[in-house]
C-alpha cells in the first residue's frame, strides 16, 4: 500500500472515530482503544455530556436491545450494553421513559446473574475486559450504582443491600408493595440521579 493510501485510510478511520466514537467502539473495540491511546487529549478530557447524535444512537441501540429482552433473546453482552446505554442517558439527563423497575432488574439479571435483593453485603461486579478509570457514577436502581469511565463506558456495578432494604421498607410503609411484591423486594426505581437516590 502506498504511503498516500495509508494516510488516506488513517484519516478516514480517525474521522469516523471523531464523528461517532461509540459506533466504532461497538464494531471494532480494539481499534477504538488503540485510537484512545494515540489521542491522549481526547482520552483525558472530561466529558459531562454526550452530543445529540450520540444520545440518539444510544437510545436507538437501547431500544433494539430491549426488544431482544422482551423476546427472551438478549445475551449477556447485549444486556451489559443495554445497561451502559441506559446509564449514559441517565448521566446526561436524558433517561428514556420506557424502562420500568422490572425491566431494570431484568437487565441486571441478564447481564450479571444477580438482582438487587440477592446481595448480602456490598457487592461490586467488574465488567469483563474493562480497565478504564471510574469517573462517573449513576444510580440505576435504589442501591445499584453504575460506575462509568470518562467516555460513558460501564466499568463496574455496585450493589448496596442496605439501601436496597431501605427502599423496600419505605415502599411497604406506603403500601406500594401491594400487588407488586417483586418491585417491593428488589426496591428502587431506575433513572434516579445520585442526589435523588440519596434523598429517597
Buried (B, 14 or more C-beta within 10 A) or exposed (E): EEEEEEEEEEEEBBEBBEEBBBBBBEEBEEBBBEBBEEBEEBBEEEBEEBEEEBBEBBBEBBBEBBEBBEEEEBEEEBBBBBBBBBBBBBBBEBBBEEBEBEBBBBBBBBBBEBBBBBBEEEBEBEBEEBEBEBBBBBBBBBBBBBBBBBBBBBBBBBBBBEBBBBBBEBBBEEEBBEEEEEBBBBBBBBBBBBEEBEEB
